[in-house]
Amino acid sequence: MSKAWKKSVVVRLGDPAEDVVIDSTQAAAWAMIEDWPLDEGPALDRALLVLAAVDAGRQTDDAAREAFVAAAEEAAILLKA
């Protein structure tokens, strides 16, 4: 899960909030597990499934990025996609 994405995503995470650059599926997984502001949501659930599928070789990193962006939009933390 360490292949870099072609285009980074910037989200606002943490307390105090900081702008965080997410540039790989692995970084997205860590952000969603450690710092995500929501505990549940349809886009979050889907993104976690897609990230796990990438790790298992059943999905692409592009699919992971797309799902991560949707989850960040759902959580209202997306700054740049």
C-alpha positions as CSV (number, residue, x, y, z in Angstrom):
1,M,0.0,0.0,0.0
2,S,2.9,2.4,-0.5
3,K,2.6,3.4,-4.1
4,A,2.5,7.3,-4.5
5,W,-0.6,8.9,-6.0
6,K,-0.2,10.9,-9.2
7,K,-1.9,13.9,-7.4
8,S,-1.8,14.6,-3.7
9,V,-4.9,15.4,-1.6
10,V,-4.8,18.1,1.1
11,V,-7.1,17.7,4.2
12,R,-7.4,19.4,7.5
13,L,-6.9,17.0,10.4
14,G,-6.1,17.0,14.1
15,D,-6.6,19.2,17.1
16,P,-5.4,21.8,16.6
17,A,-6.2,21.4,13.0
18,E,-3.4,21.2,10.5
19,D,-3.2,21.0,6.7
20,V,-2.0,17.5,5.9
21,V,-0.8,16.3,2.5
22,I,-1.9,12.8,1.6
23,D,0.0,11.3,-1.3
24,S,-0.4,7.5,-1.1
25,T,-2.9,4.9,-0.2
26,Q,-0.9,4.0,2.9
27,A,-1.0,7.7,4.1
28,A,-4.7,7.8,3.5
29,A,-5.2,4.6,5.6
30,W,-3.3,6.0,8.5
31,A,-5.1,9.3,8.3
32,M,-8.5,7.6,8.3
33,I,-7.6,5.3,11.2
34,E,-5.7,7.8,13.4
35,D,-7.1,11.2,12.8
36,W,-10.5,11.1,11.0
37,P,-13.1,13.4,12.5
38,L,-16.1,11.1,11.8
39,D,-16.6,7.6,13.3
40,E,-19.0,6.6,10.6
41,G,-20.5,7.5,7.2
42,P,-21.2,5.9,3.9
43,A,-18.2,7.4,2.1
44,L,-15.9,6.6,5.0
45,D,-17.1,3.0,5.1
46,R,-16.6,2.7,1.3
47,A,-13.2,4.3,1.5
48,L,-12.0,1.9,4.2
49,L,-13.2,-1.1,2.1
50,V,-11.4,0.2,-1.0
51,L,-8.2,0.9,0.9
52,A,-8.3,-2.7,2.2
53,A,-9.0,-4.0,-1.3
54,V,-5.9,-2.1,-2.6
55,D,-3.8,-3.8,0.1
56,A,-5.2,-7.1,-1.0
57,G,-4.5,-6.4,-4.7
58,R,-8.2,-6.2,-5.7
59,Q,-8.4,-2.4,-6.3
60,T,-6.1,0.3,-7.7
61,D,-4.5,3.2,-6.0
62,D,-6.6,5.5,-8.2
63,A,-9.7,4.0,-6.8
64,A,-8.3,4.5,-3.3
65,R,-7.7,8.2,-4.0
66,E,-11.1,8.7,-5.4
67,A,-12.8,7.0,-2.3
68,F,-10.5,9.0,0.0
69,V,-11.6,12.3,-1.6
70,A,-15.3,11.3,-1.3
71,A,-14.7,10.5,2.4
72,A,-12.9,13.8,3.0
73,E,-15.8,15.7,1.4
74,E,-18.2,13.8,3.6
75,A,-16.2,14.8,6.7
76,A,-15.9,18.5,5.4
77,I,-12.1,18.4,5.7
78,L,-11.1,18.4,2.0
79,L,-9.0,21.4,1.1
80,K,-7.5,20.3,-2.3
81,A,-8.1,17.3,-4.4
